[in-house]
Amino acid sequence: MRTVSQKLGGCIIFKKGLIDLISDSKITVAVCHEGGKKRCGGQGDLLAGTLATFSNYNFNYEKFV
């Protein structure tokens, strides 16, 4: 994942699965903590929407400041 991030210019990559991976061009972190047994559906959608929102805020902040 680190190599992919480097080739994409250092972006942060999230890979959801049995072990979640978060990587940028320098470091990769594995998250393997078990969550609650009763998770609601659509948590991945919420994660994607949250990340997109903060990414958009960051883009616009850097563009206008």
GUVEXVEX-796364 format. One record per residue: residue number from 1; residue in three letters; x, y negated, z negated of N, C-alpha, C, CB in turn. Coordinates in pm, 1 decimal, m for minus. Atoms other than C-alpha are relative to their C-alpha. Glycine has a CB too. Example, Ala and Ser with C-alpha at 12.3 -4.5 7.8 and 13.67 -1.06 7.14 Angstrom:
BEGIN
+-----+-----+----------+----------+----------+----------+----------+----------+----------+----------+----------+----------+----------+----------+
:   k :   r :      n_x :      n_y :      n_z :     ca_x :     ca_y :     ca_z :      c_x :      c_y :      c_z :     cb_x :     cb_y :     cb_z :
+-----+-----+----------+----------+----------+----------+----------+----------+----------+----------+----------+----------+----------+----------+
:   1 : ALA :     89.0 :    119.0 :      0.0 :   1230.0 :    450.0 :   m780.0 :     90.0 :   m120.0 :      0.0 :    m99.2 :     m2.7 :   m124.6 :
:   2 : SER :    m82.0 :    119.0 :      6.0 :   1367.0 :    106.0 :   m714.0 :    m77.0 :   m109.0 :    m73.0 :     41.4 :    m46.2 :    141.5 :
+-----+-----+----------+----------+----------+----------+----------+----------+----------+----------+----------+----------+----------+----------+
# end
This chain:
BEGIN
+-----+-----+----------+----------+----------+----------+----------+----------+----------+----------+----------+----------+----------+----------+
:   k :   r :      n_x :      n_y :      n_z :     ca_x :     ca_y :     ca_z :      c_x :      c_y :      c_z :     cb_x :     cb_y :     cb_z :
+-----+-----+----------+----------+----------+----------+----------+----------+----------+----------+----------+----------+----------+----------+
:   1 : MET :     80.9 :    119.0 :      0.0 :      0.0 :      0.0 :      0.0 :     85.7 :   m126.0 :      0.0 :    m92.3 :      0.5 :   m118.8 :
:   2 : ARG :    m88.5 :    117.4 :      4.3 :    288.6 :   m235.3 :    m69.2 :     44.7 :    m38.1 :    140.2 :    122.9 :     27.3 :    m89.0 :
:   3 : THR :    m43.5 :     25.4 :   m136.7 :    408.6 :   m198.7 :    289.7 :   m111.2 :    m65.3 :     82.1 :     45.1 :    130.2 :     66.3 :
:   4 : VAL :    113.5 :     57.6 :    m71.9 :     61.4 :   m274.5 :    427.5 :    m17.6 :   m145.3 :    m41.1 :   m129.7 :     80.4 :    m27.1 :
:   5 : SER :     12.4 :    136.2 :     48.8 :     41.2 :   m582.9 :    206.6 :    108.0 :    m90.1 :     59.2 :      7.2 :     m2.2 :   m151.9 :
:   6 : GLN :   m109.4 :     78.5 :    m58.2 :    380.2 :   m701.2 :    331.4 :    m27.5 :    m31.3 :    145.9 :    133.2 :     74.6 :    m13.3 :
:   7 : LYS :     27.8 :     20.3 :   m141.6 :    276.5 :   m653.9 :    694.1 :   m116.4 :    m96.2 :     22.8 :    m29.5 :    132.8 :     66.4 :
:   8 : LEU :    112.8 :     92.0 :    m10.4 :    m41.4 :   m853.8 :    627.0 :     30.4 :   m135.6 :    m61.7 :   m121.9 :     59.8 :    m66.1 :
:   9 : GLY :    m39.6 :    131.2 :     50.6 :    153.3 :  m1144.7 :    481.3 :     m7.6 :    m16.3 :   m150.7 :    m83.6 :   m102.7 :     62.3 :
:  10 : GLY :     m1.1 :      7.9 :    145.7 :    145.8 :  m1060.2 :    110.7 :   m136.7 :     m8.2 :    m64.5 :     78.6 :   m116.6 :    m41.5 :
:  11 : CYS :    134.2 :      5.3 :     57.9 :   m229.5 :  m1033.7 :     60.3 :    m15.0 :    107.7 :   m108.0 :   m107.9 :     18.1 :    110.1 :
:  12 : ILE :     27.3 :    m97.6 :    105.1 :   m371.7 :   m844.3 :   m236.5 :    m97.4 :    102.3 :     55.0 :    m56.8 :    m68.2 :   m128.6 :
:  13 : ILE :     83.0 :   m108.9 :    m49.9 :   m522.2 :   m504.6 :   m155.7 :    m57.6 :     76.7 :   m118.7 :     81.7 :     94.7 :     93.0 :
:  14 : PHE :     67.5 :    m81.1 :    100.5 :   m778.4 :   m322.0 :   m371.6 :    m43.1 :    129.5 :     66.7 :   m122.5 :    m75.3 :    m62.4 :
:  15 : LYS :     43.9 :   m129.5 :    m52.0 :   m829.8 :     51.3 :   m314.4 :    m73.4 :     71.4 :   m111.9 :    120.7 :     85.9 :     52.9 :
:  16 : LYS :     82.8 :    m65.1 :    100.6 :  m1116.7 :    204.6 :   m507.4 :      1.1 :    150.0 :     23.8 :   m144.6 :    m54.9 :      3.0 :
:  17 : GLY :      3.2 :   m145.1 :     m8.5 :  m1119.7 :    576.2 :   m583.5 :      7.7 :     59.4 :   m139.2 :    114.5 :     52.6 :     87.7 :
:  18 : LEU :    m16.3 :    m64.9 :    130.0 :  m1056.0 :    826.8 :   m860.6 :     99.4 :    m79.1 :    m84.4 :     47.3 :    146.8 :     16.8 :
:  19 : ILE :    m94.9 :     93.6 :     60.1 :   m754.6 :    610.1 :   m941.4 :     m2.2 :   m125.0 :     86.1 :    145.7 :     61.2 :    m10.3 :
:  20 : ASP :      6.0 :    126.1 :    m73.3 :   m799.1 :    246.3 :   m841.6 :    140.5 :    m57.3 :     12.6 :    m94.5 :   m101.0 :    m70.3 :
:  21 : LEU :   m130.7 :     59.4 :    m23.6 :   m495.2 :     77.4 :   m687.6 :    m16.7 :   m145.9 :     39.0 :     76.7 :     77.0 :    109.1 :
:  22 : ILE :     m2.7 :    142.4 :    m33.0 :   m425.8 :   m295.3 :   m674.5 :    144.1 :    m32.0 :     35.5 :    m53.1 :    m90.7 :   m119.5 :
:  23 : SER :   m136.4 :     22.1 :    m46.4 :   m124.7 :   m406.7 :   m474.9 :     13.0 :   m132.5 :     72.2 :     43.9 :    112.9 :     91.0 :
:  24 : ASP :    m37.6 :    112.5 :    m83.2 :     40.8 :   m716.3 :   m340.5 :    132.9 :     39.5 :     66.1 :     12.1 :   m135.0 :    m84.2 :
:  25 : SER :   m122.1 :    m36.4 :    m71.7 :    366.4 :   m732.0 :   m146.7 :    116.2 :     34.4 :    m93.7 :     40.8 :   m113.3 :     91.7 :
:  26 : LYS :   m109.7 :    m24.6 :     93.7 :    573.5 :   m690.5 :   m466.8 :    m25.1 :    113.2 :    m97.8 :     28.2 :   m123.5 :    m76.4 :
:  27 : ILE :     29.3 :    m97.4 :    105.5 :    395.8 :   m460.8 :   m713.2 :   m132.5 :     70.5 :     27.6 :     m4.0 :    m68.9 :   m138.1 :
:  28 : THR :    123.4 :    m76.8 :     m8.9 :    130.2 :   m188.9 :   m721.1 :    m37.0 :     46.9 :   m139.5 :     14.8 :    120.5 :     97.7 :
:  29 : VAL :     48.3 :    m40.0 :    131.5 :    m81.7 :   m120.9 :  m1029.4 :   m108.5 :    104.9 :     18.8 :    m53.6 :   m122.5 :    m80.7 :
:  30 : ALA :    101.5 :   m104.4 :     m2.8 :   m283.3 :    197.6 :  m1085.8 :    m88.1 :    m13.6 :   m123.7 :     65.0 :    141.2 :      6.7 :
:  31 : VAL :     95.5 :      8.2 :    109.9 :   m598.0 :    182.9 :  m1299.7 :    m77.4 :    131.2 :     m1.9 :    m96.4 :   m124.1 :     15.3 :
:  32 : CYS :     64.6 :   m131.3 :      5.9 :   m720.6 :    521.9 :  m1413.9 :    m87.1 :     15.9 :   m124.5 :    105.1 :    109.8 :      3.4 :
:  33 : HIS :     87.6 :     m7.0 :    117.3 :   m936.6 :    431.9 :  m1715.8 :   m138.7 :     41.6 :     43.5 :     m5.0 :   m135.5 :    m74.5 :
:  34 : GLU :    134.5 :    m45.8 :    m32.3 :  m1266.8 :    611.5 :  m1712.9 :   m100.5 :   m104.2 :    m45.8 :    m29.5 :    137.1 :    m65.3 :
:  35 : GLY :    102.5 :     98.9 :     33.5 :  m1561.6 :    376.8 :  m1706.6 :   m117.4 :     65.6 :    m70.0 :    m47.8 :    m72.6 :    125.7 :
:  36 : GLY :    120.3 :    m51.9 :     62.8 :  m1904.6 :    419.5 :  m1854.0 :    m63.2 :    110.0 :     83.5 :    m99.8 :   m111.6 :    m22.9 :
:  37 : LYS :     63.0 :   m112.6 :    m70.7 :  m2096.6 :    734.6 :  m1765.4 :   m121.1 :    m43.9 :     82.0 :    m42.3 :    107.6 :    m99.7 :
:  38 : LYS :    119.6 :     46.8 :    m71.3 :  m2404.1 :    538.7 :  m1655.9 :     31.9 :   m132.1 :     66.8 :   m121.8 :    m14.8 :    m96.3 :
:  39 : ARG :    m29.4 :    121.5 :    m76.3 :  m2284.3 :    292.7 :  m1396.9 :   m113.0 :    m26.5 :     97.8 :    135.3 :     12.4 :     74.9 :
:  40 : CYS :    104.5 :     34.3 :    m95.8 :  m2530.5 :    105.4 :  m1186.5 :     56.3 :      8.5 :    141.6 :    m56.7 :   m141.6 :    m28.2 :
:  41 : GLY :    m41.5 :     m0.7 :   m138.8 :  m2518.3 :    143.2 :   m812.3 :     31.5 :   m140.1 :     48.0 :   m107.1 :     62.3 :     86.9 :
:  42 : GLY :    m31.3 :    129.7 :    m57.2 :  m2367.3 :   m136.3 :   m611.2 :    113.1 :    m74.4 :    m67.1 :   m118.9 :    m83.3 :     m3.1 :
:  43 : GLN :   m111.3 :     70.1 :     65.1 :  m2070.5 :   m215.5 :   m834.6 :    108.9 :    m37.0 :     99.5 :     59.1 :     86.0 :   m111.2 :
:  44 : GLY :    m96.7 :     32.5 :   m104.2 :  m1843.0 :   m201.6 :   m531.8 :    m42.1 :   m123.0 :     79.1 :     18.0 :    118.1 :     93.6 :
:  45 : ASP :     52.8 :    118.3 :    m69.1 :  m2068.2 :   m455.3 :   m360.6 :     22.5 :   m125.5 :    m83.4 :   m150.2 :     17.1 :     30.2 :
:  46 : LEU :    m23.6 :    113.9 :     88.4 :  m2043.0 :   m683.7 :   m663.4 :    147.5 :    m37.9 :     m1.7 :    m47.9 :     31.4 :   m141.9 :
:  47 : LEU :   m143.5 :     26.9 :     m2.4 :  m1663.6 :   m649.1 :   m666.1 :     39.0 :    m70.8 :    129.4 :     79.7 :    130.6 :    m15.5 :
:  48 : ALA :    m32.5 :     61.1 :   m129.4 :  m1640.2 :   m730.6 :   m295.3 :    m52.2 :   m143.7 :      8.3 :    m58.7 :     84.1 :    115.0 :
:  49 : GLY :     56.3 :    133.9 :     m2.7 :  m1869.4 :  m1031.2 :   m331.2 :     75.8 :    m96.0 :    m89.9 :   m144.7 :      4.2 :    m40.5 :
:  50 : THR :    m76.6 :     83.1 :     92.5 :  m1676.9 :  m1164.2 :   m631.2 :    135.4 :    m35.8 :     58.7 :     18.1 :     71.4 :   m133.8 :
:  51 : LEU :   m130.8 :     25.3 :    m60.8 :  m1343.0 :  m1126.5 :   m454.7 :    m12.2 :    m95.8 :    118.3 :     64.3 :    132.0 :     45.3 :
:  52 : ALA :     20.4 :     89.5 :   m114.0 :  m1478.6 :  m1295.2 :   m141.8 :    m27.8 :   m142.0 :    m46.5 :   m115.1 :     50.0 :     87.5 :
:  53 : THR :     31.6 :    132.7 :     52.5 :  m1616.5 :  m1584.3 :   m346.6 :    125.3 :    m70.4 :    m50.1 :   m102.8 :     10.3 :   m112.7 :
:  54 : PHE :   m121.9 :     62.1 :     51.8 :  m1290.5 :  m1648.9 :   m531.1 :    101.3 :    m26.3 :    110.4 :     62.2 :     87.9 :   m107.1 :
:  55 : SER :    m89.2 :     22.2 :   m113.5 :  m1094.2 :  m1610.5 :   m209.3 :    m40.7 :   m125.7 :     75.7 :     m0.6 :    121.6 :     94.1 :
:  56 : ASN :     51.1 :    118.1 :    m68.6 :  m1316.0 :  m1872.3 :    m44.2 :     27.3 :   m127.0 :    m80.7 :   m150.2 :     14.8 :     26.2 :
:  57 : TYR :    m31.0 :    115.2 :     85.1 :  m1277.7 :  m2108.9 :   m341.8 :    146.8 :    m37.3 :     14.5 :    m33.4 :     30.2 :   m147.9 :
:  58 : ASN :   m143.5 :     25.0 :    m10.2 :   m900.8 :  m2071.4 :   m322.1 :     35.7 :    m60.3 :    136.2 :     78.5 :    130.2 :    m22.7 :
:  59 : PHE :    m26.0 :     50.9 :   m134.0 :   m894.0 :  m2129.0 :     54.5 :    m40.5 :   m145.9 :     11.1 :    m74.0 :     83.3 :    104.3 :
:  60 : ASN :     49.7 :    137.1 :     m9.0 :  m1103.3 :  m2443.6 :     28.4 :     76.1 :    m94.0 :    m92.3 :   m148.0 :     m4.4 :    m33.0 :
:  61 : TYR :    m76.0 :     83.9 :     92.3 :   m911.1 :  m2574.4 :   m272.0 :    132.9 :    m40.8 :     63.7 :     24.4 :     74.0 :   m133.8 :
:  62 : GLU :   m128.7 :     28.2 :    m62.9 :   m577.7 :  m2545.2 :    m89.4 :    m16.9 :    m86.5 :    124.8 :     71.1 :    130.5 :     35.9 :
:  63 : LYS :     23.9 :     74.2 :   m124.1 :   m730.9 :  m2693.0 :    226.4 :    m27.4 :   m147.8 :    m26.4 :   m117.1 :     61.3 :     75.9 :
:  64 : PHE :     42.6 :    136.9 :     25.6 :   m869.1 :  m3008.5 :     65.0 :     77.7 :    m70.3 :   m110.5 :   m144.0 :     m0.6 :    m34.2 :
:  65 : VAL :    m77.6 :     66.0 :    106.1 :   m620.5 :  m3077.6 :   m214.3 :    139.1 :    m29.9 :     47.3 :      5.5 :     86.1 :   m125.8 :
+-----+-----+----------+----------+----------+----------+----------+----------+----------+----------+----------+----------+----------+----------+
# end
